[in-house]
Amino acid sequence: MIKVAVTGACGRMGSGIIKNILQQDDMDLVAAIEAPQSPQEGKDIGEAIGVGPLGVEISAAENLAEALQKSQADVLVDFTIADAAVNTIKTTADCGVNLVVGTTGFSEEQLQEIRKVISKNNVKAVISPNMAVGVNVFFKILQDLAPVLADYDVEIIEAHHKHKKDAPSGTAMRAFEIISQELGRDTEEVGVYGRKGIVGERTAREIGIHAVRGGDIVGDHTVLFAGDGERVEIVHRASTRQAFISGVIKALKFIPSAKNGEISDMADVLGFK
């Protein structure tokens, strides 16, 4: 039985993850964490998210270490915001608890901190900017296709709901990294984030990255390869958050076989590597 703790437990993703954990025969929800001074603190998480009492009390983030130790959690799932997630990851790893992280917007410095603490504590981790199975197939297609269309212009367009705080999305940035790597281009040199004014002719090496925010868009990603006389578009659209949650469940099942002290991603979970 995999004993799972969930942060952001009352949020859209957190509550959805919990509801899916409850449907698994090999998983048990043992801890639910909310933001500091949350009005939900001390309540039963099942009652808070509308599934009935579960006997799991909501803990505040400042009491994370105590909650993990008391619950004897095997793994913690984090889908929150980058700044909060870094501290959560550090505390969790220091407690010897494994991690599944879908939070986006980490800086390179934050990622270095995360790698260091996971290695130091020899815990297992799956960290991915997008847990959806289809998105990771999308990444694999881009990896294979980019060298074939190396002389085509590349533009990346992503769209999300109006509440999303970071831009461009972690998924768009991962697509950018994959394409740049396959084409042998430095991401610091070729990324162009939106365009405004008299920008001049497009260079052959640049890769455009554009973010759209509005309404309740769950997550759309398009990579456009534009050549002379034709274009190829690779598109992934998520219609519900269940696409991401299903990937989280796969990542949780993968954790027991993951390597200690290393960060795995969804390509490892899906056997692409």
LINBELWO-V218290 format. One record per residue. N is the residue number from 0. SS is DSSP state (A for helix, B for strand, O for the rest). OMEGA is omega in whole degrees, 0 to 359 (none if undefined). Layout:
BEGIN
n=<N:N>
ss=<SS:SS>
omega=<OMEGA:OMEGA>
END
This chain:
BEGIN
n=<0:1:2:3:4:5:6:7:8:9:10:11:12:13:14:15:16:17:18:19:20:21:22:23:24:25:26:27:28:29:30:31:32:33:34:35:36:37:38:39:40:41:42:43:44:45:46:47:48:49:50:51:52:53:54:55:56:57:58:59:60:61:62:63:64:65:66:67:68:69:70:71:72:73:74:75:76:77:78:79:80:81:82:83:84:85:86:87:88:89:90:91:92:93:94:95:96:97:98:99:100:101:102:103:104:105:106:107:108:109:110:111:112:113:114:115:116:117:118:119:120:121:122:123:124:125:126:127:128:129:130:131:132:133:134:135:136:137:138:139:140:141:142:143:144:145:146:147:148:149:150:151:152:153:154:155:156:157:158:159:160:161:162:163:164:165:166:167:168:169:170:171:172:173:174:175:176:177:178:179:180:181:182:183:184:185:186:187:188:189:190:191:192:193:194:195:196:197:198:199:200:201:202:203:204:205:206:207:208:209:210:211:212:213:214:215:216:217:218:219:220:221:222:223:224:225:226:227:228:229:230:231:232:233:234:235:236:237:238:239:240:241:242:243:244:245:246:247:248:249:250:251:252:253:254:255:256:257:258:259:260:261:262:263:264:265:266:267:268:269:270:271:272>
ss=<O:B:B:B:B:B:B:O:O:O:O:A:A:A:A:A:A:A:A:A:A:O:O:O:O:O:B:B:B:B:B:B:B:B:O:O:O:O:O:O:O:O:O:B:A:A:A:A:O:O:O:O:O:O:O:O:B:B:B:B:A:A:A:A:A:A:A:A:A:A:A:O:O:O:B:B:B:B:O:O:O:A:A:A:A:A:A:A:A:A:A:A:A:A:O:O:O:B:B:B:B:O:O:O:O:O:O:A:A:A:A:A:A:A:A:A:A:A:A:A:A:O:O:O:B:B:B:O:O:O:O:O:A:A:A:A:A:A:A:A:A:A:A:A:A:A:O:O:O:O:O:O:B:B:B:B:B:B:B:B:O:O:O:O:O:O:O:O:O:A:A:A:A:A:A:A:A:A:A:A:A:A:A:O:O:O:A:A:A:A:B:B:B:O:O:O:O:O:O:O:O:O:O:O:O:O:B:B:B:B:B:B:B:O:O:O:O:O:B:B:B:B:B:B:B:B:B:O:O:B:B:B:B:B:B:B:B:B:O:O:O:A:A:A:A:A:A:A:A:A:A:A:A:A:A:A:A:O:O:O:O:O:B:B:O:A:A:A:A:O:O:O:O>
omega=<179:181:191:169:182:174:184:194:182:181:183:180:183:181:177:177:180:180:178:176:181:181:184:179:185:180:179:175:184:180:178:186:175:182:177:179:177:176:180:183:179:179:173:184:179:178:181:182:171:178:182:184:178:182:178:183:178:179:176:184:181:178:185:183:180:180:180:181:181:183:184:180:175:186:176:177:180:170:183:176:192:185:178:184:180:179:177:181:179:181:181:180:178:177:180:182:180:189:165:188:176:178:180:175:178:171:179:178:178:178:177:176:182:179:183:184:178:178:182:184:175:178:179:181:166:179:183:177:178:183:183:180:182:179:180:167:175:177:181:178:179:179:181:188:186:180:180:182:187:182:177:173:184:176:180:180:177:180:179:181:186:182:183:189:184:178:351:181:176:179:178:180:177:176:178:180:181:182:179:180:181:180:179:182:179:183:181:185:191:182:175:188:184:179:180:176:180:186:181:181:177:175:183:187:185:176:181:180:188:181:176:179:178:173:183:181:183:179:176:177:179:170:183:172:185:178:178:176:179:173:177:179:174:190:167:177:174:182:175:178:179:178:180:183:178:177:177:179:177:180:178:179:180:187:181:181:179:181:178:175:182:176:172:174:185:174:175:181:184:176:179:182:none>
END
